[in-house]
Amino acid sequence: MKVLIIDDEPQIRDIFAQFVELLGHEADVAADGQEGLARFDPLVHRAVVTDFLMPGLTGLQVAEAIRARSCTTPIVMISGSATPQDERRAGQAGLRFLHKPISFAQFAAMMAEVVEYSGAAQ
């Protein structure tokens, strides 16, 4: 499974890419929302992990644009500063949500859900 990781912080991008690869999947990375949307291909990327707050397009804006192109691609929103209201909005949009800092175990559990959903959506 190929996972698109979108985060404006290089260290965070690298950590999540390593997590994805440790789980036996392939990571594709983008430095911001614009690049993420340009790279996203619903036929290639089986899941998207995106930061909530980024310069330019926010994670919610990225998710909305992806939903417009592929309603079945699972999207995981990550944030260290989102409010409960932000999390509710993400949930209402059908997104999964993780709060930073994120342990490998938390990430692995979320990816197990995504893999299960992705397999069921085929």
C-alpha positions as CSV (number, residue, x, y, z in Angstrom):
1,M,0.0,0.0,0.0
2,K,1.3,3.5,-0.9
3,V,0.6,6.2,1.7
4,L,0.9,10.0,0.9
5,I,2.3,11.9,3.8
6,I,1.8,15.7,3.7
7,D,3.6,17.8,6.4
8,D,5.5,21.1,6.3
9,E,8.0,19.9,8.9
10,P,10.7,17.8,7.3
11,Q,11.5,15.9,10.6
12,I,7.8,15.0,11.1
13,R,7.5,13.9,7.4
14,D,10.5,11.7,7.8
15,I,9.2,10.1,11.0
16,F,5.9,9.2,9.5
17,A,7.5,7.9,6.3
18,Q,9.7,5.7,8.5
19,F,6.6,4.5,10.5
20,V,4.8,3.7,7.2
21,E,7.8,1.7,5.9
22,L,8.2,-0.1,9.2
23,L,4.6,-1.3,8.8
24,G,5.5,-2.7,5.4
25,H,4.0,0.0,3.2
26,E,5.5,2.5,0.8
27,A,5.7,6.2,1.7
28,D,5.4,9.2,-0.7
29,V,6.0,12.6,0.8
30,A,5.0,16.2,0.1
31,A,6.1,19.4,1.9
32,D,2.8,21.2,1.8
33,G,-0.8,21.0,0.7
34,Q,-0.2,22.2,-2.8
35,E,2.5,19.7,-3.4
36,G,0.4,17.0,-1.8
37,L,-2.5,17.7,-4.1
38,A,-0.2,17.7,-7.1
39,R,1.2,14.3,-6.1
40,F,-2.0,12.7,-5.0
41,D,-3.3,10.0,-7.3
42,P,-6.3,8.0,-6.1
43,L,-5.2,5.0,-8.1
44,V,-1.8,5.0,-6.4
45,H,-2.3,6.3,-2.9
46,R,-4.4,4.1,-0.7
47,A,-4.3,6.5,2.2
48,V,-3.2,10.1,3.1
49,V,-1.7,11.3,6.3
50,T,-1.8,15.1,6.5
51,D,-0.9,17.8,9.0
52,F,-3.8,19.9,10.1
53,L,-2.1,23.3,10.1
54,M,0.3,24.1,7.3
55,P,1.2,27.3,5.4
56,G,-1.0,27.8,2.3
57,L,-3.6,25.1,2.2
58,T,-4.6,23.6,5.6
59,G,-5.1,19.9,6.1
60,L,-8.9,20.4,5.9
61,Q,-8.6,22.2,2.6
62,V,-6.4,19.4,1.3
63,A,-8.9,16.8,2.5
64,E,-11.8,18.6,0.8
65,A,-9.9,18.7,-2.5
66,I,-9.0,15.0,-2.2
67,R,-12.6,14.1,-1.3
68,A,-13.6,15.9,-4.5
69,R,-11.4,13.5,-6.5
70,S,-11.8,10.3,-4.5
71,C,-14.4,9.8,-1.8
72,T,-13.0,6.5,-0.7
73,T,-9.4,7.3,0.1
74,P,-8.9,7.2,3.9
75,I,-7.4,10.5,5.3
76,V,-5.7,10.8,8.6
77,M,-5.4,14.3,10.1
78,I,-2.5,14.9,12.5
79,S,-2.1,17.9,14.7
80,G,-0.4,19.2,17.8
81,S,-2.6,22.3,18.1
82,A,-6.1,21.5,17.0
83,T,-9.1,22.3,19.2
84,P,-11.9,20.0,20.0
85,Q,-14.0,21.9,17.5
86,D,-11.3,21.3,14.8
87,E,-11.4,17.6,15.6
88,R,-15.2,17.6,15.4
89,R,-15.0,19.3,12.0
90,A,-12.5,16.7,10.8
91,G,-14.7,13.9,12.1
92,Q,-17.8,15.4,10.3
93,A,-15.7,15.4,7.1
94,G,-15.1,11.6,7.6
95,L,-11.4,12.0,8.6
96,R,-9.5,10.1,11.2
97,F,-7.6,12.2,13.7
98,L,-4.4,11.8,15.7
99,H,-2.9,14.3,18.2
100,K,0.8,14.9,18.2
101,P,3.0,13.7,19.7
102,I,2.1,10.3,18.1
103,S,3.8,7.1,19.2
104,F,4.6,4.3,16.8
105,A,1.9,2.2,18.5
106,Q,-0.8,4.8,18.0
107,F,0.3,5.3,14.3
108,A,0.3,1.5,13.8
109,A,-3.2,1.1,15.2
110,M,-4.5,3.9,13.0
111,M,-2.9,2.4,9.9
112,A,-4.4,-1.0,10.8
113,E,-7.8,0.7,10.6
114,V,-6.9,2.4,7.3
115,V,-5.6,-0.8,5.8
116,E,-8.8,-2.6,6.8
117,Y,-11.0,0.2,5.4
118,S,-8.9,0.4,2.2
119,G,-9.2,-3.4,1.7
120,A,-12.9,-3.3,2.2
121,A,-13.3,-0.3,-0.2
122,Q,-11.7,-2.2,-3.1
